[in-house]
Amino acid sequence: MTTISCLSLISPVGYSAASAAAAIRASIAAFAGLSYRDVNGEPIRGAAIEAIPTEIRGRDRLAALARLVVDQVDPAVGDRLPWGDMPLILCTREPEAAGARLNGILSDLTYRNGSPIRGKRSGHIASGQISAFAAVEQSRKILREIDVEGCLILAIDSLIDARALNWLDRHKRLKTSEQTDGAIPGEAGCLSLVTRRPLFDSGVTVRGIGLAIETATVLSEEPSRADGLTEALRLALQEAGVAMHDVDWRLSDVAGESFAFEELALAQMRLVRRVRPEQPVWLAADCIGDCGAAAGLIQFAIAEQGFARGYAPGPIAALHGSSFFGGRAAAIITH
């Protein structure tokens, strides 16, 4: 059994998992005009974190976000953990994606007691939106091989960046006054703990993980059959020992593009073998925009809050991840 618990979540609608989940549940969005303009000179709308001043940009903005995530860990929980002894997996955007890099950004990042936040066998997964799923899989492998309390996963990303916004705009993937079929940029950071058994009152149990590759992406000319997402879901369901119709609700990183919505629906249709009355989908991006590599870990955190506070639609949830460049991932979780 593998349990994942959120230690800290910083988003445009809240600086804790509880506050962010409550805002998303209430459909409270944080979209506003940014200090950036699109190729037509029009202001770009996005969801920025107000605690980080707008003049802090690029790598410095990501460093400030990482510091904020660690500072917001509840001492009642954090003081019980062996900081510096646990491996930490950093999740970031893909190497080919535009934007600031995070290499070496954790070198001087410490917990409140001065301990470094990462221990031996720490790593870096640069796979964008599917990074958190790959990090959970890597954490399970580490926990099987060495005797540690748990593995930390830190996912940080910001599309509030001139290079990222320009890339999205040039590829017609940014929602503007002329391009309505696009994503709204956001930013977020999340720190979670993966353990063999529950250490805290809240947390979710990971029953299955699936990773796959999609060749027919939004950037290609191939017709989409959702092969990658279907395969990722199939693998996760197979490991969990359940069928698609057993899933009570779903969460996804879909951030506004019709291609992603169609892919999500097609993958479900290809796997459902029995009709069920309802299978709602929760989309955090409706309130916080596209948060890139942080989107996957946010799904785990939002699901954890739904389970812990009793408003989850059922005991089994499916999580979905789709990266810009073809990575696809899925997870089956329970309380």
ROTI-168627 format. One record per residue (C-alpha): residue in one letter; z, x, y. Coordinates in steps of 0.5 Angstrom, whole numbers. Each point is the difference from the previous one (the first is absolute). Example, Ala and Ser with C-alpha at 12.3 -4.5 7.8 and 13.67 -1.06 7.14 Angstrom:
! residues 2
<code: A&pz: 16&px: 25&py: -9>
<code: S&pz: -2&px: 2&py: 7>
//
This chain:
! residues 335
<code: M&pz: 0&px: 0&py: 0>
<code: T&pz: -2&px: 2&py: 7>
<code: T&pz: 4&px: -2&py: 6>
<code: I&pz: -3&px: 1&py: 7>
<code: S&pz: 5&px: -2&py: 6>
<code: C&pz: -2&px: 1&py: 8>
<code: L&pz: 4&px: 4&py: 4>
<code: S&pz: -3&px: -1&py: 7>
<code: L&pz: -6&px: -3&py: 3>
<code: I&pz: -3&px: 1&py: 7>
<code: S&pz: -5&px: -5&py: 2>
<code: P&pz: -2&px: -4&py: 6>
<code: V&pz: 4&px: -6&py: -1>
<code: G&pz: 6&px: 3&py: -3>
<code: Y&pz: 4&px: 7&py: -1>
<code: S&pz: 3&px: -2&py: -7>
<code: A&pz: -3&px: -3&py: -6>
<code: A&pz: 4&px: -7&py: 1>
<code: S&pz: -2&px: -1&py: 8>
<code: A&pz: -7&px: 2&py: -2>
<code: A&pz: -1&px: -5&py: -6>
<code: A&pz: 4&px: -5&py: 4>
<code: A&pz: -6&px: 0&py: 6>
<code: I&pz: -5&px: 1&py: -5>
<code: R&pz: 2&px: -7&py: -4>
<code: A&pz: 1&px: -3&py: 7>
<code: S&pz: -7&px: 2&py: 2>
<code: I&pz: 2&px: 4&py: 6>
<code: A&pz: -6&px: 5&py: 2>
<code: A&pz: 1&px: 6&py: 4>
<code: F&pz: -7&px: 1&py: 3>
<code: A&pz: -1&px: 2&py: 7>
<code: G&pz: -5&px: 4&py: 4>
<code: L&pz: 0&px: 7&py: -1>
<code: S&pz: -2&px: 6&py: 4>
<code: Y&pz: -6&px: 1&py: -3>
<code: R&pz: -7&px: -3&py: 1>
<code: D&pz: -6&px: -1&py: -5>
<code: V&pz: -7&px: 2&py: 1>
<code: N&pz: -1&px: -5&py: 4>
<code: G&pz: 5&px: 1&py: 5>
<code: E&pz: 5&px: -6&py: -2>
<code: P&pz: 7&px: 1&py: -2>
<code: I&pz: 2&px: 1&py: -7>
<code: R&pz: 5&px: -5&py: -3>
<code: G&pz: 5&px: 3&py: -5>
<code: A&pz: 7&px: 0&py: -2>
<code: A&pz: 4&px: 6&py: 2>
<code: I&pz: 8&px: 2&py: -1>
<code: E&pz: 3&px: -1&py: 7>
<code: A&pz: 5&px: 5&py: -1>
<code: I&pz: -5&px: 6&py: 0>
<code: P&pz: -3&px: 1&py: 7>
<code: T&pz: -7&px: -1&py: 1>
<code: E&pz: -1&px: 7&py: 3>
<code: I&pz: 2&px: 3&py: -7>
<code: R&pz: -6&px: 0&py: -4>
<code: G&pz: -3&px: 4&py: -6>
<code: R&pz: 4&px: 4&py: -5>
<code: D&pz: 6&px: -1&py: 5>
<code: R&pz: 0&px: -7&py: -1>
<code: L&pz: 0&px: 0&py: -7>
<code: A&pz: 6&px: 5&py: 0>
<code: A&pz: 3&px: -4&py: 5>
<code: L&pz: -1&px: -6&py: -5>
<code: A&pz: 3&px: 4&py: -6>
<code: R&pz: 6&px: 2&py: 4>
<code: L&pz: 1&px: -7&py: 2>
<code: V&pz: -1&px: -3&py: -8>
<code: V&pz: 6&px: 5&py: -2>
<code: D&pz: 4&px: -1&py: 6>
<code: Q&pz: 0&px: -8&py: -2>
<code: V&pz: 3&px: 1&py: -7>
<code: D&pz: 6&px: -4&py: -1>
<code: P&pz: 6&px: 6&py: 0>
<code: A&pz: 4&px: -5&py: -5>
<code: V&pz: -6&px: 1&py: -5>
<code: G&pz: -3&px: 7&py: 2>
<code: D&pz: 7&px: 4&py: 0>
<code: R&pz: 0&px: -2&py: -8>
<code: L&pz: -6&px: 4&py: -1>
<code: P&pz: -1&px: 7&py: -2>
<code: W&pz: -5&px: 2&py: 6>
<code: G&pz: -3&px: 7&py: -2>
<code: D&pz: 0&px: -1&py: -7>
<code: M&pz: -5&px: -6&py: -1>
<code: P&pz: -7&px: 1&py: 0>
<code: L&pz: -4&px: -3&py: 6>
<code: I&pz: -7&px: -2&py: 0>
<code: L&pz: -4&px: -1&py: 6>
<code: C&pz: -5&px: -5&py: 1>
<code: T&pz: -6&px: 0&py: 5>
<code: R&pz: -7&px: -1&py: 2>
<code: E&pz: -6&px: 3&py: -4>
<code: P&pz: -2&px: 7&py: 2>
<code: E&pz: -7&px: -3&py: 2>
<code: A&pz: 3&px: -6&py: 5>
<code: A&pz: 1&px: 2&py: 7>
<code: G&pz: 6&px: 1&py: 3>
<code: A&pz: 6&px: 5&py: 1>
<code: R&pz: 2&px: 4&py: -6>
<code: L&pz: 8&px: 0&py: -3>
<code: N&pz: -1&px: 6&py: -4>
<code: G&pz: 7&px: 4&py: 1>
<code: I&pz: 3&px: -6&py: 4>
<code: L&pz: 6&px: 0&py: -4>
<code: S&pz: 2&px: 7&py: 0>
<code: D&pz: 6&px: -1&py: 5>
<code: L&pz: 1&px: -7&py: -1>
<code: T&pz: 7&px: -1&py: -2>
<code: Y&pz: 5&px: -6&py: -2>
<code: R&pz: 6&px: -2&py: 5>
<code: N&pz: 5&px: 5&py: -4>
<code: G&pz: -5&px: 6&py: 1>
<code: S&pz: -3&px: 0&py: -7>
<code: P&pz: -7&px: 1&py: -1>
<code: I&pz: -4&px: -7&py: -2>
<code: R&pz: -4&px: 3&py: -6>
<code: G&pz: 2&px: 4&py: -6>
<code: K&pz: -4&px: 4&py: -5>
<code: R&pz: -6&px: -3&py: -3>
<code: S&pz: -2&px: -4&py: 6>
<code: G&pz: -7&px: -1&py: 1>
<code: H&pz: -5&px: -3&py: 5>
<code: I&pz: -5&px: -6&py: -2>
<code: A&pz: -6&px: -1&py: 5>
<code: S&pz: -3&px: -6&py: -3>
<code: G&pz: 1&px: -5&py: 6>
<code: Q&pz: 2&px: -7&py: -2>
<code: I&pz: 0&px: 1&py: -7>
<code: S&pz: 5&px: 6&py: 1>
<code: A&pz: 6&px: -3&py: -1>
<code: F&pz: -2&px: -3&py: -7>
<code: A&pz: -2&px: 7&py: -2>
<code: A&pz: 7&px: 3&py: 3>
<code: V&pz: 4&px: -5&py: -5>
<code: E&pz: -4&px: 2&py: -6>
<code: Q&pz: 1&px: 7&py: 2>
<code: S&pz: 7&px: -2&py: 1>
<code: R&pz: 1&px: -3&py: -7>
<code: K&pz: -3&px: 7&py: -3>
<code: I&pz: 5&px: 4&py: 4>
<code: L&pz: 6&px: -4&py: -2>
<code: R&pz: -2&px: 0&py: -8>
<code: E&pz: -1&px: 8&py: 1>
<code: I&pz: 6&px: 2&py: 4>
<code: D&pz: 7&px: -2&py: 1>
<code: V&pz: 1&px: -3&py: 7>
<code: E&pz: 3&px: -6&py: 3>
<code: G&pz: -7&px: -2&py: 3>
<code: C&pz: -6&px: 1&py: 4>
<code: L&pz: -1&px: -1&py: 7>
<code: I&pz: -7&px: -3&py: 2>
<code: L&pz: -2&px: 1&py: 8>
<code: A&pz: -6&px: -4&py: 2>
<code: I&pz: -2&px: 1&py: 8>
<code: D&pz: -6&px: -2&py: 3>
<code: S&pz: -3&px: -2&py: 7>
<code: L&pz: -7&px: -2&py: 2>
<code: I&pz: 3&px: 0&py: 7>
<code: D&pz: -4&px: 6&py: 1>
<code: A&pz: -7&px: 2&py: 4>
<code: R&pz: -3&px: 3&py: -6>
<code: A&pz: 2&px: -6&py: -5>
<code: L&pz: -2&px: -5&py: 5>
<code: N&pz: -7&px: 3&py: 2>
<code: W&pz: -1&px: 1&py: -8>
<code: L&pz: 1&px: -7&py: -1>
<code: D&pz: -4&px: -3&py: 6>
<code: R&pz: -6&px: 5&py: -2>
<code: H&pz: 0&px: -3&py: -7>
<code: K&pz: 1&px: -7&py: 2>
<code: R&pz: 7&px: -1&py: -3>
<code: L&pz: 4&px: -1&py: 7>
<code: K&pz: 1&px: -7&py: 2>
<code: T&pz: -3&px: -1&py: 7>
<code: S&pz: -2&px: -5&py: 5>
<code: E&pz: -7&px: 1&py: -3>
<code: Q&pz: 2&px: 2&py: -8>
<code: T&pz: 4&px: -6&py: -2>
<code: D&pz: 0&px: 2&py: -8>
<code: G&pz: 4&px: 6&py: 1>
<code: A&pz: 7&px: 3&py: 0>
<code: I&pz: 6&px: 0&py: 5>
<code: P&pz: 3&px: 7&py: 0>
<code: G&pz: 7&px: 1&py: -1>
<code: E&pz: 5&px: 5&py: -2>
<code: A&pz: 7&px: 1&py: -4>
<code: G&pz: 4&px: 4&py: -4>
<code: C&pz: 4&px: -1&py: -7>
<code: L&pz: 5&px: 4&py: -4>
<code: S&pz: 2&px: -3&py: -7>
<code: L&pz: 3&px: 3&py: -6>
<code: V&pz: -2&px: -1&py: -7>
<code: T&pz: 5&px: 0&py: -6>
<code: R&pz: 1&px: -1&py: -7>
<code: R&pz: 5&px: -5&py: 1>
<code: P&pz: 2&px: -4&py: 6>
<code: L&pz: 5&px: 3&py: 5>
<code: F&pz: 1&px: -5&py: 5>
<code: D&pz: 0&px: -8&py: 0>
<code: S&pz: -7&px: 0&py: 2>
<code: G&pz: -6&px: 3&py: -3>
<code: V&pz: -6&px: -2&py: -4>
<code: T&pz: -2&px: 2&py: -7>
<code: V&pz: -7&px: 3&py: -1>
<code: R&pz: -3&px: -3&py: -6>
<code: G&pz: -7&px: 3&py: 0>
<code: I&pz: -4&px: 4&py: 4>
<code: G&pz: -8&px: 1&py: 0>
<code: L&pz: -5&px: 4&py: 4>
<code: A&pz: -7&px: 0&py: 0>
<code: I&pz: -6&px: 2&py: 4>
<code: E&pz: -5&px: -5&py: 4>
<code: T&pz: -7&px: 3&py: 1>
<code: A&pz: -2&px: -6&py: 4>
<code: T&pz: 4&px: 0&py: 6>
<code: V&pz: -1&px: -3&py: 7>
<code: L&pz: -3&px: 7&py: 2>
<code: S&pz: -5&px: 0&py: -5>
<code: E&pz: -7&px: -5&py: -1>
<code: E&pz: 2&px: -2&py: -7>
<code: P&pz: 2&px: -7&py: -2>
<code: S&pz: 7&px: -1&py: -1>
<code: R&pz: 2&px: -3&py: -7>
<code: A&pz: 8&px: 3&py: 1>
<code: D&pz: -1&px: 4&py: -6>
<code: G&pz: 5&px: 5&py: 3>
<code: L&pz: 6&px: -5&py: 2>
<code: T&pz: -1&px: -4&py: -6>
<code: E&pz: 1&px: 6&py: -5>
<code: A&pz: 6&px: 2&py: 4>
<code: L&pz: 3&px: -7&py: -1>
<code: R&pz: -2&px: 0&py: -7>
<code: L&pz: 3&px: 7&py: -1>
<code: A&pz: 7&px: -3&py: 3>
<code: L&pz: 0&px: -6&py: -3>
<code: Q&pz: -1&px: 3&py: -7>
<code: E&pz: 6&px: 5&py: 1>
<code: A&pz: 4&px: -6&py: 2>
<code: G&pz: -2&px: -4&py: -6>
<code: V&pz: -2&px: -6&py: 5>
<code: A&pz: -6&px: -4&py: 1>
<code: M&pz: -3&px: -1&py: 7>
<code: H&pz: 2&px: -8&py: 0>
<code: D&pz: 7&px: 3&py: -1>
<code: V&pz: 1&px: 3&py: 7>
<code: D&pz: 3&px: -5&py: 5>
<code: W&pz: -2&px: 3&py: 6>
<code: R&pz: -4&px: 6&py: 3>
<code: L&pz: 1&px: 5&py: 5>
<code: S&pz: -6&px: 4&py: 3>
<code: D&pz: -2&px: 5&py: 6>
<code: V&pz: -6&px: -4&py: 2>
<code: A&pz: -1&px: 1&py: 7>
<code: G&pz: -5&px: -5&py: 3>
<code: E&pz: -6&px: 2&py: -3>
<code: S&pz: -4&px: -5&py: -4>
<code: F&pz: -3&px: 5&py: -5>
<code: A&pz: 8&px: 1&py: -2>
<code: F&pz: 1&px: -7&py: -1>
<code: E&pz: -6&px: -1&py: -4>
<code: E&pz: 2&px: 5&py: -4>
<code: L&pz: 7&px: -2&py: -1>
<code: A&pz: -2&px: -7&py: -2>
<code: L&pz: -5&px: 3&py: -5>
<code: A&pz: 5&px: 4&py: -4>
<code: Q&pz: 4&px: -6&py: -1>
<code: M&pz: -5&px: -4&py: -2>
<code: R&pz: -3&px: 5&py: -5>
<code: L&pz: 7&px: 1&py: -3>
<code: V&pz: 3&px: -8&py: 0>
<code: R&pz: -1&px: -3&py: -7>
<code: R&pz: 5&px: -6&py: 1>
<code: V&pz: 0&px: -5&py: 6>
<code: R&pz: 7&px: 0&py: 4>
<code: P&pz: 1&px: -4&py: 6>
<code: E&pz: 2&px: 5&py: 5>
<code: Q&pz: 0&px: 8&py: 1>
<code: P&pz: 1&px: 1&py: 8>
<code: V&pz: -2&px: 7&py: 3>
<code: W&pz: 5&px: 4&py: 5>
<code: L&pz: -4&px: 4&py: 5>
<code: A&pz: 4&px: 4&py: 5>
<code: A&pz: -6&px: 2&py: 4>
<code: D&pz: 0&px: -7&py: 3>
<code: C&pz: 6&px: 3&py: 4>
<code: I&pz: 0&px: 7&py: 0>
<code: G&pz: -8&px: 2&py: -1>
<code: D&pz: -3&px: 5&py: -4>
<code: C&pz: 6&px: 5&py: -1>
<code: G&pz: -4&px: 5&py: -5>
<code: A&pz: 4&px: 4&py: -5>
<code: A&pz: 6&px: -4&py: 2>
<code: A&pz: -3&px: -6&py: -2>
<code: G&pz: 2&px: 1&py: -8>
<code: L&pz: 7&px: 1&py: 1>
<code: I&pz: 1&px: -5&py: 5>
<code: Q&pz: -2&px: -5&py: -6>
<code: F&pz: 5&px: 2&py: -4>
<code: A&pz: 5&px: 0&py: 5>
<code: I&pz: -2&px: -8&py: 2>
<code: A&pz: 0&px: -2&py: -7>
<code: E&pz: 7&px: 3&py: -1>
<code: Q&pz: 3&px: -4&py: 6>
<code: G&pz: -4&px: -6&py: -2>
<code: F&pz: 4&px: 1&py: -7>
<code: A&pz: 7&px: 2&py: 3>
<code: R&pz: 0&px: -6&py: 5>
<code: G&pz: -3&px: -6&py: -5>
<code: Y&pz: -6&px: -2&py: 3>
<code: A&pz: -5&px: 4&py: -4>
<code: P&pz: -5&px: -5&py: -4>
<code: G&pz: 2&px: 2&py: -7>
<code: P&pz: 3&px: 6&py: -4>
<code: I&pz: -7&px: 3&py: -1>
<code: A&pz: -4&px: 3&py: 6>
<code: A&pz: -7&px: 4&py: 0>
<code: L&pz: -1&px: 6&py: 5>
<code: H&pz: -7&px: 2&py: 2>
<code: G&pz: -2&px: 6&py: 4>
<code: S&pz: -7&px: 2&py: 2>
<code: S&pz: -2&px: 7&py: 4>
<code: F&pz: -6&px: 1&py: 5>
<code: F&pz: -3&px: 4&py: -5>
<code: G&pz: 0&px: -3&py: -7>
<code: G&pz: 7&px: 1&py: -3>
<code: R&pz: 3&px: -7&py: -3>
<code: A&pz: 7&px: -1&py: -2>
<code: A&pz: 4&px: -6&py: -3>
<code: A&pz: 8&px: -1&py: -2>
<code: I&pz: 3&px: -5&py: -3>
<code: I&pz: 8&px: -1&py: 2>
<code: T&pz: 6&px: -4&py: -2>
<code: H&pz: 7&px: -1&py: 3>
//
